[in-house]
């Protein structure tokens, strides 16, 4: 699911060639000084100011990536260029790319006795998948609508095990957005086709949505595409994620699942250069996260339903001051300081469906984030806290063609993404707003909206 450190987003040295996608200028690594910083510059509108690019290049820096649909660029340049760039008329804000780590979630492999069960022909769905049964009325929704390949879910995550027998029939391709050498990882070559899951998280999410074999997803015949944004250490940044969102939209996906998150600041952002100890005023927001926000709005405006995990820090995300304190603790070692109010992204973006997680008994999971006017709906995420029973977690697909138990809002959100896709199969003219309305109206009421939103997702009611 979401962030152990959150999902920020770094340099994308990739070239996208779609009529509406950003074009990327790939810099020669030999010409970039090791002391140069990876900087995101956001403009006041979607027009990129070429004079800013010229300033960067004339000062010895490089333009790494352009986002003409979002009004932002990524550059490598000296930190002492920050005050000059910030003073320019069309520059809204700028910031070094925050590194984002994959979410704080639990997985548990099968015990020896359970592995014995896996090696038999017994149906794992029937034995272990209480969570899928809960949201499909014990599988009855499968008989109404199980999905098709005319509707595609875009999974923006750590990639996928493309050879997993439970996923292979619904896998429709994807892209790698992690640039060559990202975070000094020599295994990252920038190969667009390298969507091999190094972590397992993306494969876990894909199983919740579209598994069709020994286990079942909520939409066992839906098509999905995988967009890899995490390296082997679970690291990414905002420009990588923004590129993935744009790519998925232009590839024609109908639903995007984001089992990760970021933050939006309304106040002041400061950064202290670790090399010089000079403190810079970067502007009124976090430029890289604001770019991410613009990418999500781009998706919604283009008719794509965006579903987001609420996060696993047990935070009240309606308390904007507490979130600022959280953010300061999170990024203090990276030289950042924030004053003002903080909003979780993408959950607070209008039109995004934000999902909390429940335990097996339909109560809010101990780890799940919550908040008034933040949570839209809930779904099972599993929780081993009380019972210490591994089977109270959620069984899903794992890398190397295996299975694993997981828990987290990362695995509640894809259940909702799958239902959104099923609704799109039934109503190909539905906008994201209508799909969300259908989900909320047909949910099972549970309790306080700050925990459960409209209630528990119900695939059977949503497509009945």
Rosetta blueprint (number, residue, H / E / L):
1 X L
2 X L
3 X L
4 X L
5 X L
6 X E
7 X L
8 X L
9 X E
10 X L
11 X L
12 X L
13 X L
14 X L
15 X L
16 X L
17 X L
18 X L
19 X L
20 X L
21 X L
22 X L
23 X L
24 X L
25 X L
26 X L
27 X L
28 X L
29 X H
30 X H
31 X H
32 X L
33 X L
34 X L
35 X L
36 X L
37 X E
38 X E
39 X E
40 X E
41 X E
42 X E
43 X E
44 X L
45 X L
46 X L
47 X L
48 X L
49 X L
50 X H
51 X H
52 X H
53 X H
54 X H
55 X H
56 X H
57 X H
58 X H
59 X L
60 X L
61 X L
62 X E
63 X E
64 X E
65 X E
66 X E
67 X E
68 X L
69 X L
70 X L
71 X L
72 X E
73 X E
74 X E
75 X E
76 X E
77 X E
78 X L
79 X H
80 X H
81 X H
82 X H
83 X H
84 X H
85 X H
86 X H
87 X L
88 X L
89 X L
90 X L
91 X E
92 X E
93 X E
94 X E
95 X E
96 X E
97 X L
98 X L
99 X L
100 X E
101 X E
102 X L
103 X L
104 X L
105 X L
106 X E
107 X E
108 X E
109 X L
110 X L
111 X L
112 X H
113 X H
114 X H
115 X H
116 X H
117 X H
118 X H
119 X L
120 X L
121 X L
122 X L
123 X L
124 X H
125 X H
126 X H
127 X H
128 X H
129 X L
130 X H
131 X H
132 X H
133 X H
134 X H
135 X H
136 X L
137 X L
138 X L
139 X L
140 X H
141 X H
142 X H
143 X H
144 X H
145 X L
146 X L
147 X L
148 X L
149 X L
150 X L
151 X L
152 X E
153 X E
154 X E
155 X E
156 X E
157 X E
158 X L
159 X L
160 X E
161 X L
162 X L
163 X L
164 X L
165 X L
166 X L
167 X L
168 X L
169 X L
170 X L
171 X E
172 X E
173 X E
174 X E
175 X E
176 X E
177 X L
178 X L
179 X L
180 X L
181 X L
182 X H
183 X H
184 X H
185 X L
186 X L
187 X L
188 X L
189 X L
190 X L
191 X L
192 X L
193 X L
194 X L
195 X L
196 X E
197 X L
198 X L
199 X L
200 X L
201 X H
202 X H
203 X H
204 X H
205 X H
206 X H
207 X H
208 X H
209 X H
210 X H
211 X L
212 X E
213 X L
214 X L
215 X L
216 X E
217 X L
218 X L
219 X L
220 X L
221 X L
222 X L
223 X E
224 X E
225 X E
226 X E
227 X E
228 X E
229 X L
230 X L
231 X L
232 X L
233 X L
234 X L
235 X E
236 X E
237 X L
238 X H
239 X H
240 X H
241 X H
242 X H
243 X H
244 X H
245 X H
246 X H
247 X H
248 X H
249 X H
250 X H
251 X L
252 X L
253 X L
254 X L
255 X E
256 X E
257 X E
258 X E
259 X L
260 X L
261 X L
262 X E
263 X E
264 X E
265 X E
266 X E
267 X E
268 X E
269 X E
270 X E
271 X E
272 X E
273 X L
274 X L
275 X L
276 X L
277 X L
278 X L
279 X E
280 X E
281 X E
282 X E
283 X E
284 X L
285 X L
286 X L
287 X H
288 X H
289 X H
290 X H
291 X H
292 X H
293 X H
294 X H
295 X H
296 X H
297 X H
298 X H
299 X H
300 X H
301 X H
302 X L
303 X L
304 X L
305 X E
306 X E
307 X E
308 X E
309 X E
310 X L
311 X L
312 X L
313 X L
314 X L
315 X L
316 X E
317 X L
318 X L
319 X L
320 X H
321 X H
322 X H
323 X H
324 X H
325 X H
326 X H
327 X H
328 X H
329 X H
330 X H
331 X H
332 X H
333 X H
334 X H
335 X L
336 X E
337 X E
338 X E
339 X E
340 X E
341 X E
342 X E
343 X E
344 X E
345 X E
346 X L
347 X L
348 X L
349 X L
350 X L
351 X L
352 X L
353 X E
354 X E
355 X E
356 X E
357 X E
358 X E
359 X L
360 X L
361 X L
362 X L
363 X L
364 X E
365 X L
366 X L
367 X L
368 X L
369 X L
370 X E
371 X L
372 X L
373 X L
374 X L
375 X L
376 X L
377 X E
378 X E
379 X E
380 X E
381 X L
382 X L
383 X L
384 X L
385 X L
386 X L
387 X L
388 X L
389 X L
390 X H
391 X H
392 X H
393 X L
394 X E
395 X E
396 X E
397 X E
398 X E
399 X L
400 X L
401 X L
402 X E
403 X E
404 X E
405 X E
406 X E
407 X E
408 X L
409 X L
410 X H
411 X H
412 X H
413 X H
414 X H
415 X H
416 X H
417 X H
418 X H
419 X H
420 X H
421 X H
422 X H
423 X H
424 X H
425 X H
426 X H
427 X L
428 X L
429 X L
430 X L
431 X L
432 X H
433 X H
434 X H
435 X H
436 X H
437 X H
438 X H
439 X H
440 X H
441 X H
442 X L
443 X L
444 X E
445 X L
446 X L
447 X L
448 X L
449 X H
450 X H
451 X H
452 X H
453 X L
454 X L
455 X L
456 X E
457 X L
458 X L
459 X H
460 X H
461 X H
462 X H
463 X H
464 X L
